């Protein structure tokens, strides 16, 4: 299915020719998930994004679809229950993206420790119960000190008392956005990046559309819609305030998270590791292996700067290097070892005190409730009680733990769905794992409004089983099916590693990528695999610039940094040829790429 610069032009024309049922402002994971459900449900749907899709928050996460085990420290059970259930849904509808990757959590006897071994065991057992993996091959394990060091011998030994291993999933955040949008495009949604909402169209006091600007042509656009929804994440307040200059909204409290990448030869871990910072600041840090690299993060600091350009600062680097060097005392990492880094903003809701991936207030658990829960879980594991018995105990704990009463405006933990008096909807907050659930909750309200106020009736798609683009795989047999796709790539002339990489990147769309070999030859300076990937990105994923391709359609800039210098000029040349760029346009895109690489490489800090 074509999803290209040409379809972008057509989409903008169509959006101006008719009144849409729904216009979405924001092309991150929240907007993308909503576009998929709206288009699949038959709504005339449009979406505009002022940057590239996923350029903001949704390509700058820790790249996990994780279960939030740390919230079981406060026994924030409903948060974890919601998260693990939604994680299973994401794995079902996008099986080529989340991949199981068990997490090691070492426990140290130190001030401010999140878990001791007993509390960790109870938390992991409850986590497995909520995730439905008790007794399976991926059920948690408690490890002795020696077993932890056997897995990760470079961890600090002093103070280590043991640890645990539990199920978690790695993610490709930007790809999840793109695959949702590709499915929405296939189902008839009109989608356009680099289009900025600058104001609203009104009839009386009600919003009936958006005045926007095409940032590629500087053309002013008027897009009319029965409903407009704001899914701009950290920009949510700014968009709402386009229609409220006299009484500004202040819903959001963005925080900045930073991640750094080094070569695995400088810091090698055999599996993801998650540990306390050791600074008694309540933070936990991930160290994660990925494509012969290791990355670690995240920081968590309030942010009030330029929302479009959060940057990695010296204090962020110092903080993470101090923690990682303390936990891995032989690493001796310095800023010179950092190959790539990124800073992203979490769209947290103001007033929620806990950040990380929740956004909810963490409360305390009474001693009596704690003992009751332990007894119930242990009895369940001993087959003396049923799951229903445990859930009954949990239901009685809700008044003493955090965030147990879901705000009527929320459709997911830490999220907010509001309709302003002028009709504008805003869906904000939440976690990447919850994106489908947030979209579903918003769609229920959208369909209700369309039926009651516009006499437009639709049936909501069953999104728990509706696959994203590339997700038409058996979620119980993913690896075997991807291996079959990889063999198809080998038959097209790719080597085995290249074909496997593309199969994992594109899922059930991989044969479409390989089929381009019938008409596309390897471009000068590029392998056949990179050429096919680039052309697919331009034809079917609306990649308009070298940065779009190297950073968000692939992860080359983050996790294959040493390969980028060898192909970046060839990518620019091939895109210039394909798009027929003028010499000035080509120079502009080249300069944009070099600036992005300098930021990615932390050149200013290394100087």
N, C-alpha and C positions, 0 to 999 in steps of 0.2 A: 504493500500500500504506500503510495507516494505521500511523503510528508516533508516538503521541501520549501525552498524560497518561493517557488511558483505557487504552491498551495497556500503559502502565507499571503501572497498577493490576492489570491482568489478569496481567502477567508476574510480579509479586510473589506473587499468589495461586497461580499455577501452580508457581512455584519452591518454595513451601512444601507443595504437595500431592504431590510426587513426588520420587524420588531422581534427580538429574541424572547424566548421564555426566561432565559437566565444568562446574565453576563457575569463572568467571574473575573475579578481583578486579582492577579497574583498567580504565578506559575511555578510555585514550589510544590512540595508534596501534598499540602492541604488542598490547593487549587486543582492539582492534577487528579487527585483521588475523587474530588467532587465532579470534575469534568467527565471522568469516566462514567460515574454513576448517572449523571444527568443525561449524557448522550445515549447511554445504553437504555435508559428509561424512556427515550423518545423525545426529550425536550429539545427545542431549538436552542443550542448551547453555544456560547462564545466565551473565549478566554483571552485576556491580554496580560502580558508580562513586560515590565519595563526593561529588564535585562535579558540575558539568556535564561532559558528554563533552568531552574535549580541553582542559579548562580549565587543566590543568597544563602540562607540557613541550610537549605536542603542538599547542598553538596559539601557541607562543612561540619558534619557531625562526627561522632566517634566511629561511625560505620559499623554499628551493631544493631541487630533487632533483638534487644536483650530483655530479660525478664524482670529486672529491677530487684535482684536479690537483696540489695542493701536496705530496701524499705521494710524488709522483714526484721531488721534490727528493732524498729518501732512496732513490728507486727502490723504494718499498714497493709493488711491482708487484701483488701479489695483492690488496691492499686496493683499489687502483684497478680492477683487473679485476673483482672482486666487485661494486664499486659501479656501474660503467658497465653491467654486464650486468643487474643488478637495476633500474637506472634504465630500461632498455629494457622490462623486464617491467612496471614501474609505468605507463609510458606506454601499454603495450598494454592493461592491464586498467582503467585510469582515464584514458582519452585526453583527457577534457575538463579535467583538472586540471594535470598537468605540461605546460608549453608551452616549446618551444625558444626560447632567448634567448642568443645567443652572447655570451661573456664577453671583455672586453678586459683584458689584463694588461700594464700598462706596466712597463718595467724601468728602474730607476735605478741609477746607479753610486754606491753608498753603502755604508757599513759595515753588515754584517748582511743584505745583500740575499739573498732566497730564490733568485733566478735571475739568471744573466747570459743574454745573448741565445743563446749556443750551448747552454747547458744547458736553456733554455726550449724551444728548437727540438727538441732530442732528446726532452724530456719530452712535448711536444705530439704529436710523431710517434708515440711509443709509446702515448700516450693515445688517439689516433685509431685506432691498430691494435687496441687492446683494445676500443674502442667499435665497431669495424667500420665506420668512416665514411671511411677513406682514399679519396681520389679523388672524394669526393662534394661536393655544393655546400656542405656544412657542415664540410668538412675545415679544419684550422687554417691560419692565415696568420701569417707573421712580418712585422711592420711596422717600417718605419723610424721614426725620431724624428718626421719630418714627417708621416708617415701617422697616427701616434698622435694628434698634435695636430690633424690634420684631423678626426679623429673626436671628440676631446674637447679643444677649444681652451682650456678653462679649467684644464686640468691644469698643475701646476708644470713649467716648462721646464728649470730648472736641474737638471743631473744626469741628465736623461732621455736614454736611449740608444736606445730603441726599444720594442718590445713584441710581443705576440702576441694572436691572437683564436682561441678554441676553443669548441666546442659545450658549452652548459650549459642547464639547464632551470629556469624559475621554478616555484613550487609554491604551492598554497593548503593549508597544513598542516591546519587545522581541518576544511576541507571533505573532505580525504582520510579523516579519521577518521569523519566523519558518513556518508560514502558507503559505507564498509566496514560500518558498523553498520546502515545501512538495508538493505543486502543480507543481512546476518545476520538481521535482523528478518524480512525477506521469506522467508527459508529456515527460519523457525521458532524462532530463538533468543529467549530471554526476556531482555530488556534493561531495566535501570533505573538512572537517574542519581539522585544524592542519597541513596544508600544506603551506609552506612559499615560495613565489617567491624570488629567489636569483639572478636571472639574466635573460637575454633574449637570445633567439636563433635568429641568423641572417642568411639571404641569401643576400649577398652584404650589402647594407646599410638598408635593410628592416627587421623589426621584423617578424619572422615566428613562434614564440612560446616562451615558458618560460622554464627556468631551475629552478626547484623547489626542495624543500626538504620535505619529509614526516617526520614531527617532532615526530611521534609516533614510527617510525622504523629507523630513520636517513638515509633512502634511498634517493638517488638522482634520480630525475625524469626529463624526457624531454617530454614536452607536446607541440605539434605542433598545430597551429591554423591559419586560414586565417586572422583573426582579433583578436587582444588582446585589452581588455578594462580594464582600471584601475578605480576601484570604491572603493578605500580604505579610503575615507574620510580624516581624519587628516594626513594619511600616503601618500596622493597623490603625494606630492613632492618627497618623498623618493623613491617611486616606479618609477616615471618618471626618476629620476636621476640614477637609475640602468643602464639606457641606455645612459646617458648624463653626464659622469663624468667630462667633460671639461667645460661645461656650465650649471651650476645647475639651475633648475627651482625653483622658490619661489612664488608659486601661493597662498598657504594657509596661513591663520592667525588664528590658532585655539584659541578659548577662553574656559575657564573652567567654568562649572556650577555645583553648589553643591546643594543637597537636603537632608533634615534631616527628620527623622520619629520619632514621639512620640506616646504614647498611647492616645487614644481619651479621657481618663479620665483626662489627663493633659492639653489637648487643644481640646475642642470640637467645631466643626462647623457643622451646619446643611446642608451646601451646599458649593461648592467651592467659595472662596473669593479671590479677586484680587485687590491689592491696591498699592498706591505709597509707596516707602520705607520710606518717611518722612524725608529723609536726603538730599533732593534736588539734588540727583545724577542722576536723569533721569531713575532710575530703578523702575520696578513694581514687586511685590512679590505675588506668589500664596500661599494660604493655602487651602489644599485639603483633604477631608475625604476619607478614603479607608479602607474597611475591619476592622472596629473598631480601625483604626489608623488615625492619621492626619500627613500629610507631608507638608513641606513648602520649597520653594526655588523660584528663583534660584539666585546664584551669577553670575557674568559675568566679568571675569578677563582674560587678555591676558595670554597665557600659552606657555612656552618654555621648559618644562621638558620632562620626559619620556612619550611618547605618549601612551604606553601600560599600564601605571600605574599612571594616575592622582589620586591624593589623596585629601581627605578632610583635610584641614589644620586648625590650631587654628583660624587664622584670618577669615576663611570662617564661622566657627561656631559662632564666636563673632559677625560678621556682621549680620547673620540671626537671632540670638537670640535677639540682640538689637532691630531689626525691629519688630519682632513678639511680643516681650514683650512690646514694645511701643504701638502697635496696640491692643494688648490684655493685658491690664495692670494688670489683676488679675492672669495671667498665671504663672509668675515668673519661666519660664523655665530655666534650667541650662543644662550643658553638660551631667549631670548624668541622665537626663530625656530622652536623645536621645537613641533610641533602635537600629536604623539603619541609615546609611547615604551612599550616593554615590556621586562620582564626575565623570563628563563626559565632553567630549570635543565637541564643535560645530565646524564643518568643514567649517569655514567661508572663503570667498575669500578675499585675501588681497586687500586693496583699498576701500572696502565697509565699510563705517563708522558706520552704524547701525548694531547691532548684534542681540541679542535675537533670534527670529526665522525667521528673514528676510534676513539679509545680504546685504541690499540695502542702498544706501545713502538716508538719510531723508532730504528733502528740506523744503522750506517754501512755504506758500500759500499766495498769495496777498489778501488784504482786499476785493478787488472787486470780485475776484473769490470766496472767502469765502461767501460773501453775495449772489452771484448768486446761489451757491450751496444750501444754506439754503432756499432761495426762491423756488428753484426747488423741493427740497425734501418736503417742507411743502405743496406746491401745489399738489404734487403727493399724499400725505397722505389725502389731502382734495378732492381727485378725480378730481382735476381741470387740471392735466397734466398726461400724460402717462409715462410709464417706459422709452419709447424711448426718450421722452423729457428730462428726467433726464440724460440719457446716452449721449444725445447731449451736455448738459452742461458739463458733465464730460470730454467728448472728447476735449472740448475747454480749459479745465484746464490743459491738459497734459504737456504743455510746462513749467508750473510754479510749478509743483510738482515733487517729486523725482522719479527717476528710471522709467520714463514713456516711454523711448525708450529702448526696450529690446535689449541687446547686441546680435549681430548675433550669437555668440558662446553659448548663454544661451538658455536653454529650459525651464527654470523655474526661478522665481525671486531669485536672489542671487546664481544662479547656473552657471556652466561653462562646456561646452562640447568642447574639443579641440582635434585635431589630429596633432601629431608631425610629422616632416619630415620622421622619421623612421617608420611611420604607427601606432604607439601606440595611442589609444584613451584614453582620461581621462575625466570622468564625475564626477564632484565635486561640493560641496556646496549644496545649497538648504535647504529645510526643510522636516521633516518626512512626513508632510501632502502632499507634492508635489512629493513623491517618484514615483508614477505611471506615472505622467506627465513627469518627468525627464526621466524615462525609455522609454516612448513612443517617446520622442524627440530623444533620442540616437538611438533607434531602426530604426527610419526613415533614419538616416544617415547610420547606419550599413547595412540596406537592399540596400540602394543606392550603397554603396561601393561594396558589394558582387555581385550585378548585373553588375556594370560597370567594375569591375576589375577582377572578378572571374567567371562571367557568371553563378552565382547561384541566382535563383529567388525565392522569398518567398512572401507570403501575410501576412501582419501584423495582428495579432490577435486584435479583438476589445476589448481592455483591460478595457474599462469603464464598461463592463457588464460581464467580465470573472471572476468568483469568485476564491478567494484563497481557499486553502484547509480548510474545516470546514465552508466555507461561503455559502454553498448551502441552504440558508434560504430565506424566503420572507422578504426583508428589511422593509416592512411595517407591519410585524406581528411577529417580532423577539421574543418578550417576550413570546407570546403564544406558539410559536414553541419550544422555549427552555424549557418551562414548560412541554411540552409533552415529551421531551427528559429526563427531570428530573424524570418524572414518570417511564420511562423505567429503570432508574437507581435504583429507589426504588424497582421495581420488581426484580432486580438482587441482592437485599440484602443490598443496601446502605440506610442510613437514608436520610431524605428529604434534609437536609442542604448539605450533602456531594454530593448527586446527582445533586442538583442545582448548586453547585460550579463547578463540572465537566462539566455540560452542558454549562455553561457560558464560561468555559475555552476552550472547544474543539468544540463548535458549532455543526455542522452537523456530526462531527466525534465522538460525544459522544457515540452513539451506538456501535462503534468499541471498545471504551474503556471498556464499560460495558460488551461486549461479551467476553473479556478476563477472566471474572469470570468463564467461562466454563472450563478453563484449569489452572487458576492461583488461588492459595489460599492465604489468608492473610499471609504475611511474619511475622516472629517473630518480635514483637516490632512495627509493622505497622498495621494500619487499612486496611480493604479491599480496601477502596477508594484510600488510598495512595499507596498501592501495585499495583493496576490497573494503576494508573497514572504513577508510576515509570516504570512499564513494557512497557506501551505504549510509554513512552519517549525513552526507549532503543530500542524498536522494530521499531518505526515509526517516531521518531524525532531526531535520531542520538545524544542522550545524552550519553556521554562517561565517565562522572565523576559525583560525588555527587554534585559539584558546578553547573555543567550544569543543573542538575535537580532542585536543591533547589533555584537557583537564576534566571535562564533564561527560563526553561520550565515551572516553576511555580514561584510565587513571595514570596515563604515562607520566605526567608531570609530577605526580605524587610518589608512585611506586616503581617507575621504570626511568628514573631521572637520568641515568647515565646513557640511556638510549635516545633521549630527546635531542641532544645536541647533534647527533648524527642524522636526524631525520627532519628537524624543524624547518630548515630552509626548503627541503623537498616538499614538505606539506604546504608551505606557503605557495610555492611554485605551482603545485597541482591544483590548489584551490583557486589561484589566480587564473589559471588556464580554464578551469571548469566554469567559474563565475564571470570570466571575461573582465577581470578587474583592470582599471586603468593603472598606469604606473603610480599615480598618487594614491589610489585606493590600496594597491599592493604595499606601498611604503607605510601607509597608516596601519594596516593589519600586522605588518612585520614589527613595527614599533610597539604595537599593543602586546604582541607576543613577548618581545624582549622585556617589556616592563613587567608583565605578569611573571615571567621566569625570574626576574630579579627579586620580586616580592616573594615568590615561592622559595627561592634559594636563600632568603634572609641576607641578601648582599649588604644592605645598609648596616646590619648588626655585625657582620663579619669584617666590615671595613675597619 
